[in-house]
Amino acid sequence: MQDRLTLKKTFSTSDLALATAISIWLPLKEVDRSQDLHRAFFIFDRTEKLNDIVDKYWKKELLVEPRQYFDQLKALKGRLYSHE
């Protein structure tokens, strides 16, 4: 039986570190501020690759080149703050 979460077409997180890690491999679909003006949610299309990235992230098994992560973090912050 499929997990209820895997039936959703998108994945959202307000965790900037996790969103940064995901966005290294998968495109960010949108930044959603509609639920809370003080919190943004990063939305990604749900795929097997996304599920694998999130799983490895939480298990501390995800390997990322540090400079690439930092550059991606700056890009996400730019996108996050450009909507203020």
Secondary structure, DSSP 4 states (H G I P E B T S, - for coil): ---GGGGSSEEEE--HHHHHHHHHHS---EEE-SS-TT--EEEEE--HHHHHHHHHHHTT-----HHHHHHHHHHHHHHHHTT-
